[in-house]
Amino acid sequence: MIGCHADELPQHQDHPVWGRAARYVATLAADIFLVASVETVVVGGGLAGREGFVEEINREFLKLVENYIEIPAGVINDGESEE
């Protein structure tokens, strides 16, 4: 499945590729958050539009930075949230 367009991936939510993608994006977001001290990381594009994907990124993000620093709610969002 590596090296193909997202539209070619299995679309069911529980396929392992989506969890892996969420971990990768969460890792990038954690790096940006910790290095640049930003207040919000906005995730956009086609993947962010997938139902539940931004929430999965948030879960993975919190696992990565857990107990390291205090994290405000809604650090990662799709740019449309009111948080």
C-alpha angles and dihedrals in degrees: 000000000000116000098029133111116268090244089064094056123098107275101211112110097232096058109121093235092071093053090049091049090050090052092050093050091044090052091052091046092050091050091050092045095049098040101040099030092226122172096219138020112206116207116199142163131068097315093054088056092061112109110262095001097115089048090052090050089052092052092050091044091054091050090054097050098031113144092358099096137345109275121206118224117267099022090149118046143147095251091254099075120105092221 
